[in-house]
Amino acid sequence: VLALDGSWGSGKTTFLKMWAVTLDKTGHVCLYLNAWKTDFAQEPLISVVGELSSSIESFAPTGKKGATLRKHMQKARKIAESIAKRSIPVGVKLATLGIIDTQDLTEKIISDFTSEIVEERIKDYEKGKSEIEEFRKSLSSLSEEVSKLQSDISAKVVIIIDELDRCRPIYAV
C-alpha cells in the first residue's frame, strides 16, 4: 500500500492517471477508482469489485485463453456479493421493529428478538471472517492468472484509489 500526499492542485490525480496508463501499457491490470465519484454506493466493496471486473474484462483475451481469468473474477464477485449482502437482513429486522405496536410486546418477546439478532450478528461475523479470507485468496488467484497470461513480465493487479479524502468518512474507512 502506498499513500500519495500533497497539497491541493499539486498534481496527485494527474500523476495517478498517468501511472495507471503506464501500468496498462506495460501489461498490468490497473484499476483506477475515483472514490469520491463512487461514494454514492452504500458498500465500497461493490464499487471496487465492479470496477475491477471491468478492468479484468478489458484485459482478458477473448476465447479460451481468457476464460480462466474470467472464472477467477466471477468467483471474487460472488464472494464480494455475499459479504455485502450480509448486513441487509439485520437492518430490515431492526427497521421493522419500530412499526410493531410496542404496547402489545412483552419483555420476553423483545428479549427473544434481541437475542435472535445478536445470534445472527455473531454468525454473520464468523461467516464474514471466513468469506473475507476466501475473497483474499480469490484475488490472489486472479493475480496469479494475470501473471500467467503475461509470461514475458511479472504482471500484477494494481488498484489505485484516488480522492479518498473527499469521501464520506464511513465510505473511506
C-alpha positions in Angstrom: 0.0 0.0 0.0 1.3 3.4 -1.0 -0.1 6.7 0.0 0.4 9.8 -2.1 0.1 13.0 -0.1 0.4 16.6 -1.4 -1.4 19.9 -1.3 -4.5 20.7 -3.4 -3.5 21.2 -7.0 -0.1 19.7 -6.8 -0.8 17.0 -9.4 -1.6 13.9 -7.4 -4.5 12.9 -9.6 -2.6 13.7 -12.8 0.3 11.5 -11.6 -2.0 8.6 -10.7 -3.8 8.7 -14.0 -0.5 8.8 -15.9 0.8 5.9 -13.8 -2.4 3.9 -14.5 -1.9 4.4 -18.3 1.7 3.3 -18.0 0.8 0.2 -16.0 -1.9 -0.7 -18.5 0.6 -0.3 -21.4 3.2 -2.5 -19.8 0.8 -5.4 -19.4 -0.6 -5.0 -15.9 -4.2 -4.9 -14.9 -4.8 -1.5 -13.4 -7.9 -0.3 -11.8 -8.2 3.5 -11.2 -11.1 4.3 -8.9 -12.1 7.8 -8.0 -13.6 7.1 -4.6 -15.4 10.4 -4.4 -17.3 9.7 -7.6 -18.4 6.3 -6.3 -19.2 7.1 -2.7 -22.9 7.2 -3.6 -22.8 3.3 -3.3 -23.6 2.1 0.2 -20.9 -0.6 0.1 -17.4 0.4 -1.1 -16.5 -3.2 -1.8 -19.2 -3.2 -4.5 -17.5 -0.2 -6.2 -14.1 -1.8 -6.1 -15.2 -5.2 -7.4 -17.4 -3.7 -10.1 -14.5 -1.6 -11.4 -12.1 -4.5 -11.1 -14.5 -6.6 -13.1 -14.5 -4.0 -15.9 -10.7 -3.9 -15.8 -10.3 -7.6 -16.0 -12.9 -7.9 -18.8 -11.0 -5.4 -20.9 -7.6 -7.1 -20.1 -8.6 -10.7 -20.6 -8.1 -12.2 -24.0 -11.1 -13.5 -25.8 -11.9 -17.2 -26.0 -10.5 -20.0 -24.0 -7.2 -18.1 -23.1 -9.1 -15.6 -21.0 -11.8 -18.0 -19.7 -9.8 -19.0 -16.6 -9.2 -15.3 -15.7 -12.9 -14.5 -16.1 -13.8 -17.5 -13.9 -11.5 -16.3 -11.1 -13.1 -12.8 -11.4 -16.6 -14.4 -11.2 -15.6 -16.2 -8.0 -14.3 -13.0 -6.4 -17.6 -11.2 -7.4 -19.7 -13.9 -5.8 -17.8 -13.7 -2.5 -18.0 -9.9 -2.5 -21.7 -10.1 -3.1 -22.1 -12.4 -0.2 -20.1 -10.1 2.0 -22.1 -7.0 1.0 -25.5 -8.8 1.4 -24.8 -9.8 5.0 -25.9 -6.6 6.6 -29.3 -6.3 4.9 -31.4 -8.8 6.8 -30.5 -7.5 10.3 -31.1 -3.9 9.2 -34.6 -4.8 7.9 -35.4 -6.6 11.1 -34.3 -3.6 13.2 -36.2 -1.2 11.0 -39.5 -3.2 11.1 -39.4 -3.4 14.9 -40.4 0.3 15.1 -43.6 -0.5 13.1 -44.9 -3.0 15.6 -47.1 -1.7 18.4 -44.7 -1.9 21.4 -47.6 -1.8 23.9 -48.5 -5.4 22.9 -45.0 -6.7 23.2 -43.9 -8.3 26.3 -40.4 -8.1 27.7 -39.8 -11.8 26.8 -40.7 -11.2 23.1 -38.3 -8.2 22.9 -35.6 -10.1 24.7 -36.0 -13.1 22.4 -36.0 -10.8 19.3 -32.8 -9.1 20.6 -31.2 -12.4 21.3 -32.0 -13.6 17.8 -30.5 -10.5 16.3 -27.3 -10.9 18.4 -27.0 -14.5 17.5 -27.4 -13.7 13.8 -24.8 -11.0 14.1 -22.3 -13.4 15.7 -23.0 -16.0 12.9 -22.6 -13.2 10.3 -19.3 -12.1 11.9 -18.0 -15.7 11.8 -19.1 -16.2 8.2 -17.8 -12.8 7.2 -14.4 -13.5 8.6 -14.1 -16.7 6.6 -15.5 -15.0 3.4 -13.0 -12.2 3.7 -10.2 -14.7 3.8 -11.8 -16.5 0.8 -12.0 -13.2 -1.0 -8.3 -12.5 -0.4 -7.5 -16.0 -1.8 -9.7 -15.4 -4.9 -7.9 -12.1 -5.5 -4.6 -13.8 -5.2 -5.7 -16.5 -7.7 -6.9 -13.7 -10.0 -3.5 -12.0 -9.8 -1.7 -15.3 -10.5 -3.8 -15.9 -13.6 -3.0 -12.4 -14.8 0.7 -13.2 -14.4 0.3 -16.4 -16.4 -1.3 -14.5 -19.3 1.6 -12.1 -19.4 4.5 -14.6 -19.4 7.1 -12.0 -20.5 6.7 -9.9 -17.4 5.6 -10.4 -13.9 2.2 -8.8 -14.4 0.3 -7.5 -11.4 -3.2 -6.3 -10.5 -2.8 -2.7 -9.3 -5.7 -0.9 -7.6 -5.4 2.9 -7.4 -7.9 4.7 -5.2 -7.9 8.4 -5.7 -9.9 11.2 -3.8 -10.3 9.1 -0.7 -10.1 12.2 1.4 -13.2 13.7 -0.2 -15.5 10.7 0.6 -17.9 10.3 3.4 -15.8 9.1 6.3 -17.7 5.7 6.7 -17.1 5.1 2.9 -13.4 5.9 3.1 -12.9 3.6 6.1 
